[in-house]
Amino acid sequence: MRGVGDKRLPTKPLDEIGNGAFAAGDGPTGIVAGDFNGDRLPDLVTANYGAGSGNTASVLLGNADGSFQSATHYGTGVAPTGVAVACGLM
């Protein structure tokens, strides 16, 4: 969740920024949050194990209002079961 600029979380109720349900791929088995596109907003990545869009990782980029954009799916190896984030200085 995006802060309000002074390390506090926003006080806006969740029902004003969305219902908290976000469509990823089929059979998501893991989720991780991070800023994956460098815009200082939280993004989500899921590993998807199921049929259809399974064997993928879904990336949901964050919006400034706390919601997320539609998922973009990327192919993975067979039967992904989790995701991880490595942090460091670039």
N, CA, C and O atoms as a GROMACS GRO file, in nm:
protein
  360
    1MET      N    1   0.085  -0.117   0.000
    1MET     CA    2   0.000   0.000   0.000
    1MET      C    3   0.090   0.124   0.000
    1MET      O    4   0.188   0.129   0.073
    2ARG      N    5   0.056   0.219  -0.079
    2ARG     CA    6   0.135   0.341  -0.092
    2ARG      C    7   0.122   0.428   0.033
    2ARG      O    8   0.012   0.444   0.087
    3GLY      N    9   0.234   0.483   0.077
    3GLY     CA   10   0.233   0.573   0.190
    3GLY      C   11   0.184   0.711   0.152
    3GLY      O   12   0.156   0.737   0.035
    4VAL      N   13   0.173   0.799   0.248
    4VAL     CA   14   0.123   0.934   0.223
    4VAL      C   15   0.237   1.036   0.219
    4VAL      O   16   0.211   1.156   0.222
    5GLY      N   17   0.361   0.992   0.212
    5GLY     CA   18   0.474   1.083   0.198
    5GLY      C   19   0.554   1.104   0.324
    5GLY      O   20   0.667   1.154   0.316
    6ASP      N   21   0.501   1.067   0.439
    6ASP     CA   22   0.576   1.084   0.564
    6ASP      C   23   0.583   0.953   0.641
    6ASP      O   24   0.583   0.952   0.764
    7LYS      N   25   0.590   0.843   0.569
    7LYS     CA   26   0.605   0.708   0.624
    7LYS      C   27   0.480   0.656   0.694
    7LYS      O   28   0.487   0.555   0.763
    8ARG      N   29   0.365   0.724   0.676
    8ARG     CA   30   0.238   0.674   0.728
    8ARG      C   31   0.161   0.610   0.614
    8ARG      O   32   0.178   0.648   0.498
    9LEU      N   33   0.076   0.514   0.645
    9LEU     CA   34  -0.012   0.454   0.546
    9LEU      C   35  -0.133   0.544   0.527
    9LEU      O   36  -0.172   0.617   0.618
   10PRO      N   37  -0.194   0.538   0.408
   10PRO     CA   38  -0.311   0.623   0.385
   10PRO      C   39  -0.427   0.583   0.475
   10PRO      O   40  -0.436   0.468   0.519
   11THR      N   41  -0.515   0.677   0.500
   11THR     CA   42  -0.631   0.649   0.585
   11THR      C   43  -0.757   0.628   0.503
   11THR      O   44  -0.865   0.609   0.560
   12LYS      N   45  -0.745   0.629   0.371
   12LYS     CA   46  -0.860   0.609   0.284
   12LYS      C   47  -0.909   0.465   0.298
   12LYS      O   48  -0.829   0.372   0.288
   13PRO      N   49  -1.040   0.444   0.321
   13PRO     CA   50  -1.093   0.308   0.336
   13PRO      C   51  -1.073   0.225   0.210
   13PRO      O   52  -1.077   0.279   0.099
   14LEU      N   53  -1.051   0.094   0.226
   14LEU     CA   54  -1.028   0.007   0.112
   14LEU      C   55  -1.144   0.009   0.014
   14LEU      O   56  -1.123  -0.006  -0.106
   15ASP      N   57  -1.268   0.027   0.063
   15ASP     CA   58  -1.380   0.026  -0.030
   15ASP      C   59  -1.380   0.148  -0.122
   15ASP      O   60  -1.454   0.152  -0.220
   16GLU      N   61  -1.297   0.247  -0.092
   16GLU     CA   62  -1.286   0.363  -0.180
   16GLU      C   63  -1.176   0.345  -0.285
   16GLU      O   64  -1.171   0.422  -0.381
   17ILE      N   65  -1.087   0.245  -0.268
   17ILE     CA   66  -0.979   0.225  -0.364
   17ILE      C   67  -0.990   0.091  -0.435
   17ILE      O   68  -0.901   0.056  -0.512
   18GLY      N   69  -1.095   0.015  -0.411
   18GLY     CA   70  -1.112  -0.114  -0.477
   18GLY      C   71  -1.147  -0.220  -0.377
   18GLY      O   72  -1.140  -0.198  -0.256
   19ASN      N   73  -1.186  -0.337  -0.427
   19ASN     CA   74  -1.232  -0.443  -0.338
   19ASN      C   75  -1.120  -0.535  -0.292
   19ASN      O   76  -1.146  -0.630  -0.218
   20GLY      N   77  -0.997  -0.510  -0.335
   20GLY     CA   78  -0.886  -0.594  -0.291
   20GLY      C   79  -0.873  -0.723  -0.369
   20GLY      O   80  -0.784  -0.802  -0.339
   21ALA      N   81  -0.957  -0.747  -0.469
   21ALA     CA   82  -0.948  -0.867  -0.552
   21ALA      C   83  -0.882  -0.830  -0.683
   21ALA      O   84  -0.925  -0.737  -0.752
   22PHE      N   85  -0.777  -0.903  -0.718
   22PHE     CA   86  -0.702  -0.873  -0.839
   22PHE      C   87  -0.687  -1.001  -0.919
   22PHE      O   88  -0.646  -1.104  -0.865
   23ALA      N   89  -0.719  -0.996  -1.049
   23ALA     CA   90  -0.709  -1.114  -1.135
   23ALA      C   91  -0.565  -1.136  -1.176
   23ALA      O   92  -0.500  -1.047  -1.231
   24ALA      N   93  -0.515  -1.257  -1.147
   24ALA     CA   94  -0.381  -1.297  -1.190
   24ALA      C   95  -0.400  -1.411  -1.290
   24ALA      O   96  -0.500  -1.415  -1.361
   25GLY      N   97  -0.306  -1.502  -1.296
   25GLY     CA   98  -0.321  -1.619  -1.383
   25GLY      C   99  -0.398  -1.729  -1.314
   25GLY      O  100  -0.446  -1.711  -1.202
   26ASP      N  101  -0.408  -1.844  -1.380
   26ASP     CA  102  -0.479  -1.960  -1.324
   26ASP      C  103  -0.392  -2.030  -1.220
   26ASP      O  104  -0.274  -2.056  -1.244
   27GLY      N  105  -0.451  -2.060  -1.106
   27GLY     CA  106  -0.382  -2.134  -1.001
   27GLY      C  107  -0.262  -2.063  -0.942
   27GLY      O  108  -0.155  -2.122  -0.935
   28PRO      N  109  -0.277  -1.937  -0.900
   28PRO     CA  110  -0.162  -1.869  -0.841
   28PRO      C  111  -0.115  -1.941  -0.715
   28PRO      O  112  -0.195  -1.972  -0.626
   29THR      N  113   0.014  -1.968  -0.708
   29THR     CA  114   0.070  -2.043  -0.595
   29THR      C  115   0.164  -1.961  -0.510
   29THR      O  116   0.206  -2.006  -0.403
   30GLY      N  117   0.198  -1.844  -0.552
   30GLY     CA  118   0.285  -1.757  -0.475
   30GLY      C  119   0.264  -1.614  -0.518
   30GLY      O  120   0.222  -1.588  -0.630
   31ILE      N  121   0.292  -1.522  -0.428
   31ILE     CA  122   0.277  -1.379  -0.459
   31ILE      C  123   0.388  -1.303  -0.388
   31ILE      O  124   0.429  -1.338  -0.278
   32VAL      N  125   0.435  -1.198  -0.453
   32VAL     CA  126   0.534  -1.111  -0.393
   32VAL      C  127   0.505  -0.968  -0.439
   32VAL      O  128   0.458  -0.946  -0.551
   33ALA      N  129   0.534  -0.872  -0.353
   33ALA     CA  130   0.515  -0.731  -0.385
   33ALA      C  131   0.650  -0.662  -0.392
   33ALA      O  132   0.742  -0.697  -0.317
   34GLY      N  133   0.662  -0.568  -0.480
   34GLY     CA  134   0.784  -0.489  -0.493
   34GLY      C  135   0.762  -0.382  -0.598
   34GLY      O  136   0.658  -0.379  -0.663
   35ASP      N  137   0.858  -0.293  -0.613
   35ASP     CA  138   0.849  -0.190  -0.717
   35ASP      C  139   0.929  -0.240  -0.837
   35ASP      O  140   1.050  -0.219  -0.844
   36PHE      N  141   0.863  -0.307  -0.930
   36PHE     CA  142   0.931  -0.375  -1.039
   36PHE      C  143   0.954  -0.286  -1.161
   36PHE      O  144   1.031  -0.324  -1.249
   37ASN      N  145   0.889  -0.171  -1.169
   37ASN     CA  146   0.910  -0.083  -1.284
   37ASN      C  147   0.969   0.052  -1.244
   37ASN      O  148   0.976   0.142  -1.328
   38GLY      N  149   1.011   0.069  -1.121
   38GLY     CA  150   1.082   0.188  -1.078
   38GLY      C  151   0.998   0.314  -1.061
   38GLY      O  152   1.053   0.424  -1.062
   39ASP      N  153   0.866   0.300  -1.046
   39ASP     CA  154   0.782   0.419  -1.031
   39ASP      C  155   0.748   0.450  -0.886
   39ASP      O  156   0.668   0.540  -0.858
   40ARG      N  157   0.809   0.378  -0.792
   40ARG     CA  158   0.790   0.397  -0.648
   40ARG      C  159   0.651   0.359  -0.600
   40ARG      O  160   0.607   0.402  -0.493
   41LEU      N  161   0.580   0.276  -0.679
   41LEU     CA  162   0.450   0.223  -0.640
   41LEU      C  163   0.463   0.072  -0.626
   41LEU      O  164   0.538   0.010  -0.701
   42PRO      N  165   0.391   0.012  -0.531
   42PRO     CA  166   0.399  -0.134  -0.517
   42PRO      C  167   0.334  -0.205  -0.635
   42PRO      O  168   0.225  -0.168  -0.679
   43ASP      N  169   0.401  -0.306  -0.684
   43ASP     CA  170   0.352  -0.393  -0.790
   43ASP      C  171   0.341  -0.534  -0.733
   43ASP      O  172   0.398  -0.563  -0.628
   44LEU      N  173   0.268  -0.622  -0.802
   44LEU     CA  174   0.253  -0.761  -0.758
   44LEU      C  175   0.302  -0.856  -0.867
   44LEU      O  176   0.288  -0.827  -0.986
   45VAL      N  177   0.358  -0.969  -0.826
   45VAL     CA  178   0.392  -1.078  -0.917
   45VAL      C  179   0.340  -1.207  -0.855
   45VAL      O  180   0.359  -1.231  -0.735
   46THR      N  181   0.274  -1.290  -0.937
   46THR     CA  182   0.229  -1.421  -0.891
   46THR      C  183   0.290  -1.530  -0.978
   46THR      O  184   0.316  -1.508  -1.096
   47ALA      N  185   0.312  -1.646  -0.920
   47ALA     CA  186   0.348  -1.766  -0.995
   47ALA      C  187   0.218  -1.842  -1.017
   47ALA      O  188   0.141  -1.862  -0.923
   48ASN      N  189   0.193  -1.886  -1.141
   48ASN     CA  190   0.066  -1.950  -1.176
   48ASN      C  191   0.088  -2.093  -1.222
   48ASN      O  192   0.156  -2.119  -1.322
   49TYR      N  193   0.029  -2.186  -1.149
   49TYR     CA  194   0.049  -2.328  -1.170
   49TYR      C  195  -0.062  -2.394  -1.251
   49TYR      O  196  -0.042  -2.504  -1.303
   50GLY      N  197  -0.177  -2.331  -1.263
   50GLY     CA  198  -0.296  -2.395  -1.320
   50GLY      C  199  -0.301  -2.400  -1.471
   50GLY      O  200  -0.207  -2.359  -1.540
   51ALA      N  201  -0.412  -2.454  -1.521
   51ALA     CA  202  -0.436  -2.463  -1.665
   51ALA      C  203  -0.467  -2.324  -1.720
   51ALA      O  204  -0.481  -2.229  -1.643
   52GLY      N  205  -0.477  -2.310  -1.850
   52GLY     CA  206  -0.507  -2.180  -1.909
   52GLY      C  207  -0.383  -2.093  -1.908
   52GLY      O  208  -0.295  -2.111  -1.992
   53SER      N  209  -0.375  -1.998  -1.816
   53SER     CA  210  -0.257  -1.913  -1.807
   53SER      C  211  -0.160  -1.966  -1.703
   53SER      O  212  -0.081  -1.890  -1.647
   54GLY      N  213  -0.165  -2.098  -1.676
   54GLY     CA  214  -0.067  -2.161  -1.587
   54GLY      C  215   0.069  -2.166  -1.652
   54GLY      O  216   0.084  -2.132  -1.770
   55ASN      N  217   0.168  -2.206  -1.576
   55ASN     CA  218   0.308  -2.205  -1.621
   55ASN      C  219   0.349  -2.065  -1.664
   55ASN      O  220   0.419  -2.046  -1.763
   56THR      N  221   0.301  -1.967  -1.587
   56THR     CA  222   0.332  -1.826  -1.613
   56THR      C  223   0.362  -1.754  -1.482
   56THR      O  224   0.337  -1.806  -1.374
   57ALA      N  225   0.414  -1.635  -1.496
   57ALA     CA  226   0.422  -1.539  -1.387
   57ALA      C  227   0.339  -1.419  -1.432
   57ALA      O  228   0.354  -1.372  -1.544
   58SER      N  229   0.251  -1.370  -1.346
   58SER     CA  230   0.168  -1.254  -1.377
   58SER      C  231   0.223  -1.133  -1.306
   58SER      O  232   0.254  -1.138  -1.187
   59VAL      N  233   0.237  -1.023  -1.378
   59VAL     CA  234   0.282  -0.896  -1.322
   59VAL      C  235   0.166  -0.799  -1.326
   59VAL      O  236   0.108  -0.772  -1.431
   60LEU      N  237   0.131  -0.746  -1.209
   60LEU     CA  238   0.025  -0.646  -1.196
   60LEU      C  239   0.091  -0.517  -1.147
   60LEU      O  240   0.130  -0.508  -1.031
   61LEU      N  241   0.102  -0.419  -1.234
   61LEU     CA  242   0.166  -0.293  -1.197
   61LEU      C  243   0.071  -0.209  -1.114
   61LEU      O  244  -0.049  -0.204  -1.141
   62GLY      N  245   0.126  -0.143  -1.013
   62GLY     CA  246   0.046  -0.063  -0.922
   62GLY      C  247   0.010   0.073  -0.978
   62GLY      O  248   0.086   0.134  -1.054
   63ASN      N  249  -0.108   0.121  -0.938
   63ASN     CA  250  -0.154   0.256  -0.970
   63ASN      C  251  -0.142   0.344  -0.846
   63ASN      O  252  -0.136   0.293  -0.734
   64ALA      N  253  -0.139   0.474  -0.865
   64ALA     CA  254  -0.124   0.568  -0.754
   64ALA      C  255  -0.238   0.563  -0.655
   64ALA      O  256  -0.221   0.604  -0.540
   65ASP      N  257  -0.357   0.513  -0.696
   65ASP     CA  258  -0.471   0.508  -0.605
   65ASP      C  259  -0.476   0.380  -0.523
   65ASP      O  260  -0.573   0.357  -0.451
   66GLY      N  261  -0.374   0.295  -0.534
   66GLY     CA  262  -0.371   0.171  -0.458
   66GLY      C  263  -0.428   0.052  -0.532
   66GLY      O  264  -0.422  -0.060  -0.482
   67SER      N  265  -0.482   0.072  -0.650
   67SER     CA  266  -0.533  -0.038  -0.731
   67SER      C  267  -0.420  -0.091  -0.820
   67SER      O  268  -0.308  -0.040  -0.816
   68PHE      N  269  -0.450  -0.193  -0.899
   68PHE     CA  270  -0.350  -0.252  -0.987
   68PHE      C  271  -0.403  -0.261  -1.129
   68PHE      O  272  -0.524  -0.276  -1.150
   69GLN      N  273  -0.313  -0.253  -1.227
   69GLN     CA  274  -0.348  -0.270  -1.366
   69GLN      C  275  -0.374  -0.417  -1.395
   69GLN      O  276  -0.341  -0.503  -1.314
   70SER      N  277  -0.433  -0.446  -1.509
   70SER     CA  278  -0.456  -0.584  -1.550
   70SER      C  279  -0.323  -0.657  -1.561
   70SER      O  280  -0.220  -0.597  -1.592
   71ALA      N  281  -0.326  -0.786  -1.534
   71ALA     CA  282  -0.205  -0.868  -1.533
   71ALA      C  283  -0.148  -0.886  -1.672
   71ALA      O  284  -0.220  -0.900  -1.770
   72THR      N  285  -0.015  -0.884  -1.679
   72THR     CA  286   0.059  -0.925  -1.798
   72THR      C  287   0.124  -1.058  -1.762
   72THR      O  288   0.188  -1.069  -1.658
   73HIS      N  289   0.108  -1.159  -1.848
   73HIS     CA  290   0.156  -1.294  -1.819
   73HIS      C  291   0.287  -1.320  -1.895
   73HIS      O  292   0.299  -1.288  -2.013
   74TYR      N  293   0.383  -1.381  -1.825
   74TYR     CA  294   0.512  -1.418  -1.883
   74TYR      C  295   0.531  -1.567  -1.863
   74TYR      O  296   0.506  -1.619  -1.754
   75GLY      N  297   0.576  -1.637  -1.966
   75GLY     CA  298   0.599  -1.780  -1.958
   75GLY      C  299   0.710  -1.814  -1.860
   75GLY      O  300   0.807  -1.740  -1.845
   76THR      N  301   0.694  -1.929  -1.794
   76THR     CA  302   0.794  -1.979  -1.700
   76THR      C  303   0.824  -2.124  -1.737
   76THR      O  304   0.777  -2.173  -1.840
   77GLY      N  305   0.901  -2.189  -1.656
   77GLY     CA  306   0.918  -2.333  -1.670
   77GLY      C  307   0.791  -2.404  -1.626
   77GLY      O  308   0.692  -2.340  -1.591
   78VAL      N  309   0.795  -2.534  -1.627
   78VAL     CA  310   0.679  -2.615  -1.592
   78VAL      C  311   0.650  -2.606  -1.442
   78VAL      O  312   0.741  -2.618  -1.360
   79ALA      N  313   0.524  -2.585  -1.408
   79ALA     CA  314   0.472  -2.590  -1.272
   79ALA      C  315   0.544  -2.498  -1.172
   79ALA      O  316   0.601  -2.546  -1.074
   80PRO      N  317   0.542  -2.366  -1.196
   80PRO     CA  318   0.603  -2.275  -1.098
   80PRO      C  319   0.526  -2.280  -0.967
   80PRO      O  320   0.403  -2.287  -0.967
   81THR      N  321   0.597  -2.276  -0.857
   81THR     CA  322   0.531  -2.286  -0.726
   81THR      C  323   0.559  -2.169  -0.634
   81THR      O  324   0.511  -2.168  -0.521
   82GLY      N  325   0.635  -2.072  -0.678
   82GLY     CA  326   0.662  -1.958  -0.592
   82GLY      C  327   0.739  -1.851  -0.666
   82GLY      O  328   0.789  -1.873  -0.776
   83VAL      N  329   0.750  -1.736  -0.603
   83VAL     CA  330   0.826  -1.624  -0.658
   83VAL      C  331   0.909  -1.565  -0.546
   83VAL      O  332   0.876  -1.580  -0.428
   84ALA      N  333   1.018  -1.498  -0.583
   84ALA     CA  334   1.105  -1.434  -0.485
   84ALA      C  335   1.156  -1.303  -0.545
   84ALA      O  336   1.156  -1.286  -0.667
   85VAL      N  337   1.199  -1.213  -0.460
   85VAL     CA  338   1.254  -1.086  -0.503
   85VAL      C  339   1.392  -1.071  -0.444
   85VAL      O  340   1.412  -1.096  -0.325
   86ALA      N  341   1.487  -1.030  -0.527
   86ALA     CA  342   1.622  -0.999  -0.481
   86ALA      C  343   1.636  -0.847  -0.482
   86ALA      O  344   1.603  -0.782  -0.582
   87CYS      N  345   1.684  -0.791  -0.373
   87CYS     CA  346   1.698  -0.646  -0.362
   87CYS      C  347   1.845  -0.610  -0.360
   87CYS      O  348   1.927  -0.681  -0.303
   88GLY      N  349   1.876  -0.500  -0.420
   88GLY     CA  350   2.014  -0.453  -0.418
   88GLY      C  351   2.024  -0.320  -0.489
   88GLY      O  352   1.928  -0.274  -0.550
   89LEU      N  353   2.140  -0.259  -0.482
   89LEU     CA  354   2.164  -0.132  -0.548
   89LEU      C  355   2.206  -0.159  -0.691
   89LEU      O  356   2.287  -0.248  -0.717
   90MET      N  357   2.153  -0.083  -0.782
   90MET     CA  358   2.188  -0.100  -0.923
   90MET      C  359   2.274   0.016  -0.968
   90MET      O  360   2.315   0.022  -1.083
   0.00000   0.00000   0.00000
